[in-house]
Amino acid sequence: MRAVVFERYGREPEVREVPDPVAPEHGVVVRVGATGLCRSDWHGWMGHDPDITLPHVPGHELAGVVEAVGAGVANWRPGDRVTVPFVCACGRCAACAAGHQQVCERQTQPGFTHWGSFAEYVALEHADVNLVSVPEELSFATAAGLGCRFATAFRAVVAQGRLTAGEWVAVHGCGGVGLSAVMIAVACGARVVAVDISPRALDLARKFGAAECVDATGLGGADGTADRVRELTGGGAHLSLDALGSPATCVASVQSLRRRGRHVQVGLLPSAAGDPVVPMGRVIGEELEILGSHGMAAHAYGPMLEMVRSGALRPDMLVTSVIPLDAAPAALSAMGTGPGAGVTIIEPGRAA
């Protein structure tokens, strides 16, 4: 099969022929219809993820068709249209038994713990626990983002963030996850303040329903950004998300909250950037909540898919470009050159 491969961190990958994957006993091989280009893939390529061994094929948010099944798979057959959470759970540990597959103790992650979906085929573990059926009316380009950015944002806003209609939500960072969070929060009846340094990203946030947009450029860092959010929301956000993942956006998100507000950390914080200095005195004095959110288990996809099928959520509108596999190496390398806006989808079967 053809796949995007890198052999050194930070050096541009190449598309080349590699061996086809084999279905694990309890897993499947999926023919990739579409796969998303995510900032997490860029972090992996830069060497920020200790799970990756070289040479490596990135890619973790995907949709496609089951090509082959292992002998231990009961619920899936070749030809089934599927997507999968980026966290593939074991189904047997204590976290899985409690229904928390997104924090499985023995999780695997395509594109990190093993070769991923920037390829014509990808192997996935424990199919009966992890696969999610994709409705016929949903394109693979739309469904691909449900495995990471959109499902991650949905759980961060709805489950971890416990959003209720009428609340103010601040979203710091309007890339794929952040724009998904804007759309989901608006659909749930919130008033959203979108924060970014990219005019294009803020334009998209307005398109998806943000009531206010803050260009953080020139505001003097986290404190200035937070002051502006508190001003626009009449005292601070009820719920604030760091959807980018940096010390500055994490602190700005916490500082943006009103009393008893909730911060959800969604964006990954690579160790190379250092740890954020969270204002714990304010956390204590104002009874703020600090929460993490790490994807969404396959069994929890139902409510999100219903909102997609009804038209209440439109993840298809997030897709701003679709490229062939041959264009993926350059697109991956370019992610570190500046702020992004929208979602790029790779279709391995698309002609160059």
C-alpha positions as CSV (number, residue, x, y, z in Angstrom):
1,M,0.0,0.0,0.0
2,R,1.0,3.7,-0.3
3,A,1.5,5.6,3.0
4,V,3.1,8.8,4.4
5,V,6.3,7.8,6.2
6,F,8.8,9.7,8.2
7,E,12.1,8.3,9.5
8,R,13.4,11.4,11.3
9,Y,11.5,13.9,13.5
10,G,10.9,17.2,11.9
11,R,12.1,16.1,8.4
12,E,9.5,16.2,5.6
13,P,7.9,12.8,5.2
14,E,7.5,11.0,1.9
15,V,4.8,8.9,0.3
16,R,6.0,5.4,-0.5
17,E,5.1,1.8,-0.8
18,V,5.0,-0.2,2.5
19,P,3.6,-3.6,3.5
20,D,-0.2,-3.9,3.9
21,P,-1.4,-4.2,7.5
22,V,-2.8,-7.5,8.8
23,A,-6.0,-7.6,10.9
24,P,-5.3,-8.3,14.6
25,E,-7.2,-11.3,16.1
26,H,-9.7,-8.9,17.7
27,G,-9.3,-6.1,15.3
28,V,-9.8,-5.1,11.7
29,V,-8.1,-3.5,8.7
30,V,-9.9,-0.5,7.3
31,R,-9.6,0.9,3.8
32,V,-9.2,4.6,4.5
33,G,-11.8,6.7,2.8
34,A,-10.6,10.0,4.5
35,T,-8.4,11.0,7.3
36,G,-8.0,14.4,9.0
37,L,-4.8,16.4,9.4
38,C,-4.7,17.3,13.1
39,R,-2.2,19.4,15.1
40,S,-1.6,16.2,17.2
41,D,-0.1,14.7,14.1
42,W,2.3,17.6,13.8
43,H,3.3,17.2,17.4
44,G,4.0,13.5,16.8
45,W,6.1,14.4,13.7
46,M,8.1,16.9,15.7
47,G,9.0,14.2,18.3
48,H,6.7,15.5,21.1
49,D,5.0,12.1,21.7
50,P,7.0,9.3,23.5
51,D,4.8,6.5,22.1
52,I,6.1,7.0,18.5
53,T,8.9,4.8,17.2
54,L,10.6,5.4,13.8
55,P,9.9,4.8,11.0
56,H,6.3,6.0,11.4
57,V,3.0,6.5,9.6
58,P,0.9,9.3,11.2
59,G,-2.8,9.8,11.2
60,H,-5.5,9.1,13.8
61,E,-8.8,10.5,12.8
62,L,-10.3,8.5,10.0
63,A,-13.3,6.9,8.3
64,G,-13.5,4.2,5.8
65,V,-14.7,0.7,5.0
66,V,-13.8,-2.5,6.8
67,E,-11.5,-4.6,4.5
68,A,-10.6,-7.6,6.7
69,V,-11.6,-8.8,10.2
70,G,-9.7,-10.9,12.8
71,A,-11.0,-14.2,13.9
72,G,-12.1,-12.8,17.3
73,V,-14.4,-10.0,15.9
74,A,-18.1,-10.6,16.4
75,N,-19.9,-7.5,15.3
76,W,-18.2,-6.2,12.1
77,R,-17.9,-7.5,8.5
78,P,-16.0,-6.5,5.4
79,G,-17.9,-3.6,3.7
80,D,-19.1,-1.9,6.9
81,R,-18.7,1.9,6.9
82,V,-16.9,2.9,10.1
83,T,-15.1,5.5,12.1
84,V,-13.2,5.1,15.4
85,P,-12.2,7.2,18.4
86,F,-8.5,8.1,18.4
87,V,-8.3,6.2,21.7
88,C,-8.8,2.5,20.9
89,A,-9.7,0.9,24.2
90,C,-8.9,-2.6,25.4
91,G,-12.4,-3.2,26.8
92,R,-11.1,-5.2,29.8
93,C,-9.4,-2.8,32.2
94,A,-11.0,-1.1,35.2
95,A,-11.5,2.2,33.3
96,C,-13.2,0.3,30.4
97,A,-15.4,-1.7,32.8
98,A,-16.6,1.7,34.2
99,G,-17.5,2.9,30.7
100,H,-14.5,5.3,30.5
101,Q,-12.8,3.9,27.4
102,Q,-11.4,7.3,26.5
103,V,-8.9,6.8,29.4
104,C,-8.3,3.1,29.0
105,E,-5.3,1.9,30.9
106,R,-4.1,-0.2,27.9
107,Q,-5.2,2.1,25.1
108,T,-3.7,2.1,21.6
109,Q,-3.8,5.1,19.3
110,P,-3.4,4.8,15.5
111,G,-0.8,7.2,14.3
112,F,0.9,7.2,17.7
113,T,1.3,3.7,19.4
114,H,1.2,2.1,15.9
115,W,1.1,3.1,12.2
116,G,-1.8,5.3,11.4
117,S,-4.2,6.4,8.7
118,F,-2.1,8.6,6.4
119,A,-2.2,5.5,4.2
120,E,-4.5,3.4,2.0
121,Y,-5.2,0.9,4.9
122,V,-4.9,1.0,8.7
123,A,-5.1,-1.7,11.3
124,L,-7.3,-1.1,14.4
125,E,-7.4,-3.0,17.7
126,H,-10.4,-4.4,19.6
127,A,-13.0,-3.6,16.9
128,D,-16.1,-4.7,18.9
129,V,-15.2,-2.1,21.5
130,N,-14.1,0.7,19.3
131,L,-15.7,0.9,15.9
132,V,-18.6,3.2,15.2
133,S,-21.0,2.8,12.3
134,V,-21.0,5.7,9.8
135,P,-24.5,6.4,8.3
136,E,-24.7,6.1,4.5
137,E,-25.7,9.8,4.2
138,L,-22.5,10.9,5.9
139,S,-19.4,11.3,3.7
140,F,-16.1,9.9,4.8
141,A,-14.6,13.4,4.7
142,T,-17.2,14.5,7.2
143,A,-17.0,11.4,9.3
144,A,-13.2,11.4,9.6
145,G,-13.2,14.3,12.0
146,L,-15.7,12.6,14.4
147,G,-12.9,10.3,15.6
148,C,-10.9,13.2,17.1
149,R,-11.6,16.9,16.8
150,F,-15.4,16.8,16.7
151,A,-16.0,14.1,19.3
152,T,-13.4,15.5,21.5
153,A,-15.0,18.9,21.4
154,F,-18.5,17.4,21.9
155,R,-17.5,15.6,25.1
156,A,-15.5,18.6,26.3
157,V,-18.5,20.9,26.0
158,V,-21.4,18.6,26.8
159,A,-20.1,16.0,29.3
160,Q,-17.0,17.5,30.9
161,G,-18.1,21.1,30.6
162,R,-21.7,20.4,31.6
163,L,-22.9,23.3,29.4
164,T,-26.4,24.6,29.9
165,A,-28.3,26.9,27.6
166,G,-27.8,30.6,28.1
167,E,-24.3,30.3,29.6
168,W,-21.2,32.1,28.2
169,V,-18.5,29.9,26.7
170,A,-15.0,31.1,25.9
171,V,-13.1,29.0,23.3
172,H,-9.4,29.8,23.2
173,G,-7.9,28.6,19.9
174,C,-10.1,28.2,16.8
175,G,-8.5,25.4,14.9
176,G,-10.4,22.2,14.2
177,V,-11.2,21.4,17.8
178,G,-12.0,25.0,18.7
179,L,-14.3,25.6,15.8
180,S,-16.0,22.3,16.6
181,A,-16.5,23.5,20.2
182,V,-17.9,26.8,18.9
183,M,-20.5,25.0,16.7
184,I,-21.4,22.6,19.4
185,A,-21.8,25.2,22.2
186,V,-24.0,27.4,19.9
187,A,-26.2,24.4,19.1
188,C,-26.6,23.8,22.8
189,G,-27.9,27.3,23.4
190,A,-24.7,29.0,24.6
191,R,-23.3,32.4,23.9
192,V,-19.8,32.0,22.6
193,V,-16.7,34.2,22.7
194,A,-14.1,32.9,20.3
195,V,-10.4,33.8,20.9
196,D,-7.6,33.4,18.3
197,I,-4.9,35.4,16.6
198,S,-6.0,34.5,13.1
199,P,-8.6,36.7,11.3
200,R,-9.5,33.7,9.1
201,A,-10.2,31.5,12.2
202,L,-12.3,34.2,13.8
203,D,-14.3,34.7,10.6
204,L,-15.1,31.0,10.7
205,A,-16.1,31.2,14.3
206,R,-18.5,34.0,13.5
207,K,-19.9,31.9,10.7
208,F,-20.5,29.0,13.1
209,G,-22.4,31.3,15.5
210,A,-19.9,33.0,17.9
211,A,-21.5,36.0,19.5
212,E,-18.2,37.7,20.1
213,C,-14.7,37.3,18.7
214,V,-11.4,38.4,20.3
215,D,-8.2,38.9,18.4
216,A,-5.6,38.2,21.1
217,T,-2.9,39.9,19.1
218,G,-1.6,42.9,21.0
219,L,-3.7,42.3,24.1
220,G,-0.6,41.8,26.3
221,G,-0.8,38.0,26.8
222,A,-3.0,35.9,28.9
223,D,-4.1,38.6,31.4
224,G,-5.1,41.0,28.6
225,T,-7.0,38.3,26.7
226,A,-8.8,37.3,29.9
227,D,-9.7,40.9,30.8
228,R,-11.3,41.3,27.3
229,V,-13.3,38.0,27.7
230,R,-14.6,39.0,31.1
231,E,-15.6,42.4,29.8
232,L,-17.6,40.9,26.9
233,T,-19.3,38.3,29.1
234,G,-20.2,40.6,32.0
235,G,-17.9,39.1,34.5
236,G,-16.4,36.0,32.9
237,A,-17.3,32.8,31.1
238,H,-19.3,30.1,32.8
239,L,-17.2,27.6,30.8
240,S,-13.9,28.2,29.1
241,L,-11.9,25.8,27.0
242,D,-8.3,25.8,25.9
243,A,-8.6,24.2,22.5
244,L,-5.1,25.0,21.4
245,G,-2.8,23.7,24.1
246,S,-0.2,26.2,25.2
247,P,0.8,27.6,28.6
248,A,-0.5,31.0,27.5
249,T,-3.9,29.8,26.3
250,C,-4.4,27.5,29.3
251,V,-3.8,30.4,31.7
252,A,-6.0,32.8,29.7
253,S,-8.8,30.3,29.8
254,V,-8.7,29.9,33.5
255,Q,-8.4,33.7,34.0
256,S,-11.4,34.2,31.7
257,L,-13.8,32.5,34.1
258,R,-16.4,34.0,36.4
259,R,-16.7,32.7,40.0
260,R,-17.4,29.0,40.2
261,G,-16.6,28.7,36.4
262,R,-15.3,25.6,34.7
263,H,-12.1,25.3,32.7
264,V,-11.7,22.3,30.4
265,Q,-8.2,21.6,29.0
266,V,-8.7,20.1,25.6
267,G,-5.5,21.0,23.6
268,L,-2.5,19.0,24.3
269,L,0.3,20.7,26.3
270,P,3.6,19.4,24.9
271,S,6.4,19.2,27.5
272,A,8.7,21.2,25.3
273,A,6.5,24.3,25.9
274,G,6.8,24.0,29.7
275,D,4.0,23.8,32.3
276,P,1.5,26.6,32.6
277,V,1.5,28.6,35.8
278,V,-2.2,28.1,36.8
279,P,-3.4,30.7,39.2
280,M,-4.4,28.3,42.0
281,G,-5.1,31.0,44.5
282,R,-8.0,32.2,42.3
283,V,-9.0,28.5,41.7
284,I,-9.4,28.1,45.4
285,G,-10.9,31.5,46.3
286,E,-13.5,31.5,43.5
287,E,-14.1,27.7,43.5
288,L,-13.1,27.2,39.9
289,E,-13.1,23.8,38.4
290,I,-10.1,22.5,36.4
291,L,-11.1,19.6,34.1
292,G,-9.4,17.5,31.4
293,S,-11.0,16.0,28.4
294,H,-9.5,13.2,26.3
295,G,-11.6,12.2,23.4
296,M,-14.9,10.3,23.6
297,A,-15.7,6.6,23.9
298,A,-17.3,4.8,21.0
299,H,-20.4,3.9,23.1
300,A,-21.1,7.7,23.7
301,Y,-21.3,8.7,20.0
302,G,-25.1,8.2,19.7
303,P,-26.3,11.7,20.9
304,M,-23.6,13.4,18.8
305,L,-24.5,11.4,15.6
306,E,-28.2,12.2,16.2
307,M,-27.5,15.9,16.2
308,V,-25.4,15.5,13.1
309,R,-28.1,13.6,11.3
310,S,-30.8,16.1,12.3
311,G,-28.7,19.0,11.0
312,A,-28.3,20.6,14.4
313,L,-24.5,20.0,14.0
314,R,-22.8,20.5,10.7
315,P,-19.2,19.0,10.9
316,D,-19.1,19.1,7.1
317,M,-18.9,22.9,7.3
318,L,-15.6,22.7,9.1
319,V,-13.9,21.1,6.1
320,T,-12.0,23.8,4.3
321,S,-9.8,21.7,2.0
322,V,-9.5,18.1,0.7
323,I,-6.2,16.9,-0.6
324,P,-4.7,13.7,-2.0
325,L,-2.2,11.5,-0.1
326,D,0.7,12.9,-2.2
327,A,0.0,16.4,-0.8
328,A,0.0,15.3,2.9
329,P,3.7,15.5,3.6
330,A,3.9,19.2,2.7
331,A,0.6,19.9,4.5
332,L,1.9,18.2,7.7
333,S,5.1,20.1,7.6
334,A,3.3,23.4,7.1
335,M,1.2,23.1,10.3
336,G,4.0,24.6,12.4
337,T,4.5,27.7,10.3
338,G,1.5,29.6,11.7
339,P,-2.0,29.5,13.0
340,G,-4.4,27.3,11.1
341,A,-8.1,27.7,10.4
342,G,-10.6,25.1,9.4
343,V,-10.0,21.4,8.7
344,T,-7.9,19.7,6.0
345,I,-9.0,16.2,5.0
346,I,-6.7,13.7,3.2
347,E,-8.4,11.3,0.8
348,P,-5.9,8.5,-0.1
349,G,-8.0,7.5,-3.2
350,R,-8.1,11.1,-4.6
351,A,-6.0,11.7,-7.7
352,A,-3.0,14.0,-7.2
